[in-house]
Each structure stands twice: as C-alpha cells, then as structure tokens.
Amino acid sequence: MARPIAPLTALVALLAAGPAMGTPPTPPRLTPPPGAQLPQTWIGPVYFSWFRVNRHGSVMGQYYGPWVPLEGRRAWDGSEAYHRRQIAEIAKARFNMIFAVDTFEYRQEQSNLFAAIAERRARGREAPRVAPYFAAGSFACRDCPKRFDTAAGKGELYRVVRKWFDRFLAELGGDDLVWVDGRVLVGLWWVPGAETAEPGLFEEMNRRLRRDFGVEAWWSVNFTWQGARHDEVNHLFASLSGLETNLLGNVDLLVGFWPPEGQDPTNFLPRDGGATYQSAWDAVIARATGCGPEGEPPRRISVVSYNELTEGSGIFPAVCSVHNTRADRHWSGRPNRDRCVDRPCHPFRKQDRWATDCSQRRAPYLYLDITRKSVRRLERAARRRAADCRGAR
C-alpha cells in the first residue's frame, strides 16, 4: 500500500496541477441578441481565407483567376491587416454578414479574420456578423469519403464544427454570429460521403452544440445533404444562374463564373460589365412589394462571392479587365504561378468584361458600389411596403 500523503502536501500538489488535472475550460454559453438588434434581412457574401504568402515571398493558396486584385495578389497574404482591408470594404458595401469558409490548411488565416473583425468592433466601427460555412476542405483529408451514418463520421463532423466555434469565440462573441429564429446560422457545402447522412444527423449535431455551447444551429445545406433533416437547401456553388430562390424565399446571387482547370469549359456565366449582378439585384428589389407574404423581403441574401479568385466570382476591388479571346494577351492554358499571380489567367478563352468603361475612377469597385446602392434600394422598398401595408393588416 502506498504511503499516505500529508494533507498540506496533497493540497499543494492539487493546486500545482491546476488545469492539467484534466477538465478543459468551460466554453461560453451563447444566447441570441435581442430581436431589435437583428436586421430584417441578412445580406452577405461567401468569404474565403485560403490566401497566404510564405516567408520566402511565394504565394500559397488560390493564385490565379480572370480578375486580378487591385492591390495585387501578393498583398493577399492572409494576415490580420489583409482581412482588415477586406472587412472595411465589405462594411462600406452595407453587407451585414459573411459566410466564412472554413479550410483546414488555412485556419490561422481565418483566426486572423476573426481578430480583424474584433479589432474593428473595438474601435466602434460596423463589421459584418459571421456564419461558418463548412465544406470538403474543412476536413483534414479533403477527398477522403466520410460515413456520416456512423458514430465515427458524426464525431468527425462535430469536431470540425466545434473547433470552428472554439477559434471564433477566442476573438469574438455571440453577438458577432448570424442568428436565425434563435439559432446560429451554419452553412454546409458538399463533403465526400454527404449522401450517407441519416435523417437525425443534424439533430445529433444540435444536441452536442447545446451541450457544449447552449445553442443550436440553423442548418443551410447543399442539396447533397438532403438525406438529413435540415432547415433549408441553398444554391451556393450549386447553380450557374445569377439568381436562385429556395423554398423559404432566401436568395443566392452569383456574380459570374469561369470554369477552373479540369472542369467543363461550358460552365460559364459572364458578369457582362456588372449586368448579371445588377439584374439579379433588380429582380430581388422588384419582389419586395405588395402586402402579401410574397411581397416580404427575403430573410437572407447571399452573394457568391467576395474573394473567390479561380472561379472568377469575386466582387473585391479588382483591376478592370476585358477578356476578348485571343486579342487580350492574357495567359490561358495550364495555370502557371510565375505567369498568373500578377495578371489575368484562365484555362479557357472566354469573352467577358469587369465593367463597361474601365476608364471610370470607380470601375475597380463596381460590384461593391452595386451592392451598396442595391441594399439602400431594398431598405427603401421595405420601408415603403411597411407604410403602404399598415392599413391593410
């Protein structure tokens, strides 16, 4: 039998052990802010963090696309300063949320995003709320098929979700999340094995979220997850239409699309100098009339995307370019880092243009300007509708 430890010695040993005794810190319990603080319509783009410049100056992550960032791709280094600049543009465009794509290899860059938002809020500036958007790249093995009908598969999915909330809450709080009907909005794209999801998968995820954070998620999913009971199916990265509306009336806008290397070259949606994006917004605003339910503004408008480079859907400030097949002297064919970092680069030759007139001073900011003006128009339409329909209730 072991020799008994004196009481004082035992107390000193216990205090010295502290957290190492095994109990992790309790995460905060999340509660939605008062309804008066929530917008009538959540409006925001899908936002990527897969950009890095290593210590040797080499560009990592997405590096080519038909539209070149105005500040240069090498300025997209994934730092907190990079994200501060983008969040400032997003706030000026009157977006009130972002769908932040979680990517396993770029989690430090996403933590830099959260820190940038926290810093902006600390200065009393408006900043978008954040909803996580999980995809195949959120997992350590992007292409490994998962079995979400097994305990191991459910555990793997929840670990991805849990780690996102842990990183987020290290910098921000519950008021910085996107809330829908008292639950936290969570987006989910295709993951290998999504078709194995059983009906109760998201109920199980919500049970674990309640246990760990005191909150449930509002699941907005890609169509491949329809085997599980969800809250809505979205059309993000699943359509080549400039405007899609789902069964709940929520809207997804696609600015434009260029086929990356290895994809079907016919998958193409030209932005046509902003006409595609403007027409989609005009249609959304036109619907926000009338006193019936069909005239209510959508509860959410998502934009694909803020900064997806390779597929050419971004609305970030960009060098105003025109693509006119062989005469534009852009690099086409197999992408090459040396050639593609600093100029438009696309595997397939297509005709498209960033703006109708690249000589205009605001041409690089065209899509952010369209957003800002359109959000204001939607807000005015909603106010008119409220005033006109007050007596009809």
C-alpha positions in Angstrom: 0.0 0.0 0.0 1.3 3.5 -0.9 2.3 5.8 1.9 -0.4 8.4 2.7 0.3 11.9 1.6 0.1 14.6 4.3 -3.0 16.9 3.8 -0.9 20.0 3.2 1.3 18.2 0.7 -1.8 17.0 -1.1 -3.3 20.5 -1.3 0.0 21.9 -2.7 0.1 19.1 -5.3 -3.5 19.7 -6.3 -3.1 23.5 -6.8 0.1 23.0 -8.8 -1.6 20.6 -11.1 -4.4 23.1 -11.9 -6.0 22.6 -15.3 -3.6 19.8 -16.1 -5.8 17.6 -13.9 -8.0 17.1 -17.0 -11.0 19.4 -17.0 -11.0 21.8 -20.0 -12.2 25.3 -19.6 -16.0 25.6 -20.0 -16.9 27.4 -23.3 -19.3 30.4 -23.1 -23.0 29.8 -23.3 -24.3 31.5 -26.4 -27.5 33.5 -26.4 -29.1 35.5 -29.3 -29.1 39.2 -29.0 -32.5 41.0 -28.6 -34.6 40.8 -31.8 -34.5 44.6 -32.1 -30.8 44.3 -32.8 -31.2 41.8 -35.7 -31.7 43.0 -39.3 -34.8 42.2 -41.3 -32.6 40.7 -44.0 -29.2 39.2 -43.6 -27.1 40.2 -46.6 -23.6 39.0 -47.2 -21.0 37.3 -49.4 -19.2 34.0 -49.1 -15.7 34.9 -47.8 -12.6 32.8 -48.2 -9.4 32.7 -46.1 -7.3 30.4 -48.3 -4.6 33.0 -49.1 -1.1 33.2 -47.8 2.4 34.5 -48.7 5.2 32.5 -47.1 8.4 33.9 -45.6 10.1 33.4 -49.0 7.5 35.6 -50.7 5.8 32.7 -52.5 2.1 32.9 -53.0 0.2 30.0 -51.4 -3.5 29.0 -51.8 -5.6 30.3 -54.7 -3.3 32.2 -57.0 -4.9 32.6 -60.4 -8.2 33.8 -61.9 -9.7 36.1 -64.6 -9.7 39.1 -62.3 -6.7 40.4 -60.5 -7.0 42.1 -57.1 -6.4 45.9 -57.3 -3.8 45.7 -54.6 -2.1 42.7 -56.2 -2.4 39.1 -55.3 0.8 39.2 -53.1 -1.0 41.7 -50.8 -3.5 38.9 -50.1 -1.2 37.3 -47.5 -3.9 36.2 -45.1 -2.6 38.5 -42.3 -4.8 40.4 -39.9 -4.0 43.6 -41.9 -5.3 41.9 -45.1 -8.6 41.0 -43.5 -9.0 44.4 -42.0 -8.8 45.9 -45.5 -11.4 43.5 -46.9 -13.8 43.8 -43.9 -13.7 47.6 -44.4 -14.8 47.2 -48.0 -17.5 44.8 -47.0 -18.8 47.1 -44.3 -18.9 50.1 -46.8 -20.9 48.0 -49.2 -23.6 47.6 -46.4 -23.2 43.9 -46.1 -24.2 42.9 -42.5 -22.8 39.3 -42.6 -20.3 37.0 -44.2 -20.4 33.2 -44.8 -16.8 32.5 -43.6 -15.5 29.3 -45.4 -13.6 27.0 -43.0 -10.5 25.5 -44.6 -8.3 23.1 -42.6 -5.0 24.3 -44.0 -5.8 28.0 -43.5 -7.2 28.1 -40.0 -4.6 30.6 -38.8 -5.7 32.9 -41.6 -9.3 32.5 -40.5 -8.3 33.3 -36.9 -6.7 36.4 -38.4 -10.1 37.3 -39.9 -11.8 37.0 -36.5 -9.1 39.2 -34.9 -9.6 41.8 -37.7 -13.3 41.9 -37.0 -12.8 42.1 -33.3 -10.3 45.0 -33.7 -12.8 46.9 -35.9 -15.5 46.4 -33.4 -13.2 47.6 -30.6 -12.8 50.9 -32.5 -16.6 51.3 -32.6 -16.9 50.6 -36.3 -19.5 48.5 -38.1 -18.4 45.0 -39.0 -20.3 42.1 -40.5 -21.6 39.2 -38.4 -20.1 35.8 -39.2 -21.7 32.5 -40.1 -19.5 29.4 -40.6 -19.5 27.7 -43.9 -18.1 24.1 -43.9 -17.0 22.2 -47.0 -14.8 19.3 -48.0 -11.8 21.4 -47.3 -12.8 21.8 -43.7 -11.6 18.3 -43.0 -8.0 17.2 -42.6 -8.5 14.8 -45.5 -10.4 16.8 -48.1 -11.1 13.9 -50.6 -11.5 11.0 -48.1 -15.1 9.7 -48.2 -16.9 10.0 -44.9 -19.6 7.8 -43.4 -22.0 10.2 -41.6 -24.2 7.3 -40.7 -21.6 6.0 -38.3 -20.5 7.2 -34.8 -17.0 7.9 -36.2 -18.4 10.0 -39.1 -20.7 12.0 -36.8 -17.8 12.6 -34.4 -15.6 13.8 -37.3 -18.2 16.3 -38.5 -18.8 17.6 -35.0 -15.1 18.1 -34.3 -14.9 20.3 -37.3 -17.8 22.4 -36.1 -16.6 22.5 -32.5 -13.1 23.7 -33.5 -14.6 26.5 -35.6 -16.6 27.8 -32.6 -13.6 27.5 -30.3 -11.5 29.6 -32.7 -14.3 32.1 -33.2 -15.0 32.5 -29.5 -11.3 33.1 -28.8 -11.8 36.5 -30.5 -15.5 37.3 -30.8 -18.8 36.6 -29.0 -22.4 35.5 -29.5 -23.4 38.9 -30.8 -21.0 38.5 -33.7 -22.7 35.4 -35.0 -25.6 35.3 -37.5 -28.9 34.3 -35.8 -32.0 32.8 -37.4 -35.0 32.1 -35.2 -32.9 31.9 -32.1 -30.3 29.6 -33.7 -26.9 30.2 -35.2 -26.8 30.1 -39.0 -24.4 27.3 -40.3 -23.7 26.7 -43.9 -22.7 23.3 -45.3 -21.4 22.5 -48.8 -20.6 19.2 -50.4 -18.4 16.8 -48.5 -17.4 13.3 -49.8 -20.0 11.0 -48.2 -22.7 13.6 -47.7 -25.2 11.1 -49.2 -24.6 8.8 -46.2 -26.2 11.3 -43.8 -29.1 9.9 -41.9 -32.3 11.9 -41.1 -31.2 12.6 -37.5 -27.7 13.8 -38.2 -28.3 17.5 -37.6 -30.4 16.8 -34.5 -27.3 15.0 -33.1 -25.1 17.9 -34.1 -27.5 20.3 -32.3 -27.6 18.1 -29.2 -23.8 18.4 -29.0 -23.9 22.1 -29.6 -26.4 22.5 -26.8 -24.2 20.5 -24.5 -21.1 22.5 -25.3 -22.3 26.0 -26.1 -26.0 26.1 -25.1 -27.1 26.8 -28.7 -28.5 25.0 -31.7 -27.6 25.6 -35.4 -29.9 26.6 -38.2 -28.6 24.3 -41.0 -28.4 25.7 -44.5 -27.1 22.9 -46.6 -26.1 21.8 -50.1 -28.6 19.5 -51.9 -26.3 16.5 -51.3 -27.2 16.5 -47.6 -30.9 16.1 -48.2 -30.9 12.7 -46.6 -30.7 14.5 -43.2 -33.4 16.7 -41.9 -32.2 20.3 -42.4 -33.6 23.8 -42.2 -33.1 24.8 -45.9 -31.2 23.8 -49.1 -29.2 26.7 -50.5 -27.9 27.1 -54.0 -24.4 28.4 -53.1 -21.8 26.9 -55.6 -24.6 24.7 -57.0 -26.0 26.8 -59.8 -24.9 28.8 -62.8 -27.9 31.1 -62.6 -27.3 34.7 -61.5 -30.3 34.5 -59.2 -31.7 31.5 -57.3 -34.5 31.5 -54.7 -35.1 28.5 -52.4 -38.3 27.2 -50.9 -38.1 29.6 -48.0 -37.7 32.6 -50.2 -34.0 33.1 -49.4 -31.9 34.3 -52.3 -28.5 33.4 -53.6 -26.8 35.6 -56.2 -24.0 34.5 -58.5 -21.9 37.4 -59.8 -20.2 35.4 -62.6 -18.4 32.1 -63.1 -15.3 30.9 -65.0 -14.5 27.2 -65.3 -11.3 26.3 -63.5 -8.7 23.9 -64.9 -10.2 20.4 -65.3 -13.8 21.5 -65.3 -16.4 21.6 -68.1 -15.5 24.6 -70.2 -19.1 25.2 -71.0 -19.8 26.0 -67.3 -19.6 29.8 -67.7 -21.6 32.8 -66.5 -20.3 36.1 -67.8 -20.6 39.1 -65.4 -21.0 41.3 -68.6 -19.7 44.5 -67.1 -21.9 44.1 -64.0 -25.2 43.5 -65.8 -25.6 40.0 -64.4 -25.2 41.2 -60.8 -27.3 44.3 -61.3 -30.1 42.4 -62.9 -30.2 39.9 -60.1 -30.5 42.7 -57.5 -33.2 44.5 -59.6 -35.3 41.3 -59.5 -34.9 40.9 -55.8 -35.9 44.5 -55.1 -38.9 44.3 -57.5 -40.3 41.4 -55.5 -40.3 43.4 -52.3 -43.6 45.0 -53.0 -47.2 44.1 -52.2 -48.8 43.4 -48.8 -49.0 39.7 -49.0 -46.3 37.2 -47.8 -44.9 37.1 -51.4 -44.0 40.8 -51.1 -41.9 40.4 -48.0 -38.1 41.0 -48.5 -36.1 37.8 -48.3 -34.7 37.0 -44.8 -31.3 36.3 -46.3 -29.4 37.3 -49.5 -26.1 35.5 -50.1 -23.6 36.5 -52.7 -21.1 34.2 -54.4 -18.6 35.6 -53.6 -16.4 38.2 -52.1 -13.0 36.8 -52.9 -13.1 33.5 -54.8 -10.3 34.0 -57.4 -10.1 31.0 -59.6 -13.8 30.7 -60.4 -14.0 34.4 -61.1 -17.0 35.2 -58.9 -15.4 37.8 -56.6 -16.6 41.3 -56.0 -13.4 42.5 -54.4 -11.8 45.7 -55.8 -10.1 44.5 -59.0 -8.1 45.7 -61.9 -10.7 46.4 -64.6 -10.0 44.0 -67.4 -11.7 43.0 -70.7 -11.5 39.4 -72.0 -11.9 39.2 -75.7 -10.4 35.7 -76.5 -7.2 35.8 -78.5 -6.6 39.6 -78.5 -6.3 40.2 -74.8 -2.9 38.6 -74.3 -4.0 37.1 -71.0 -2.5 33.8 -70.0 -4.7 30.8 -71.0 -4.0 27.1 -70.8 -2.5 25.3 -67.8 -2.2 27.8 -64.9 1.4 28.8 -64.0 2.3 30.5 -60.8 5.1 32.6 -62.3 2.8 33.9 -65.1 -0.6 34.0 -63.3 0.0 35.8 -60.0 0.1 39.3 -61.4 -2.2 39.2 -64.4 -5.5 37.7 -65.6 -5.1 34.0 -66.1 -7.8 31.5 -67.2 -7.5 28.0 -68.6 -10.3 28.6 -71.2 -10.7 31.5 -73.5 -14.0 33.4 -72.9 -15.4 36.8 -73.6 -16.3 38.9 -70.6 -15.6 42.3 -69.0 -15.3 43.6 -65.5 -17.0 46.9 -66.3 -18.4 48.6 -69.3 -16.0 51.5 -69.0 -12.6 50.8 -67.4 -11.7 54.5 -67.5 -14.1 55.3 -64.8 -12.4 56.1 -61.4 -14.8 53.7 -59.5 -14.6 50.9 -62.1 -12.4 48.6 -59.8 -15.1 49.0 -57.1 -18.1 48.5 -59.4 -19.6 45.4 -57.6 -19.2 46.9 -54.2 -20.9 50.0 -55.4 -23.7 48.0 -57.0 -24.2 46.2 -53.6 -24.2 49.4 -51.6 -26.8 51.1 -53.8 -28.9 48.0 -54.1 -29.0 47.4 -50.3 -30.2 51.0 -49.9 -32.9 50.5 -52.6 -34.1 47.3 -50.8 -34.2 49.1 -47.5 -36.3 51.9 -49.0 -38.6 49.4 -50.7 -39.1 47.7 -47.3 -40.0 50.9 -45.6 -42.5 51.9 -48.4 -44.0 48.4 -48.1 -44.4 48.8 -44.4 -46.1 52.2 -44.7 -48.4 51.2 -47.6 -49.4 47.9 -46.0 -50.0 49.2 -42.4 -53.7 49.8 -43.1 -54.1 46.5 -44.9 -53.4 44.4 -41.8 
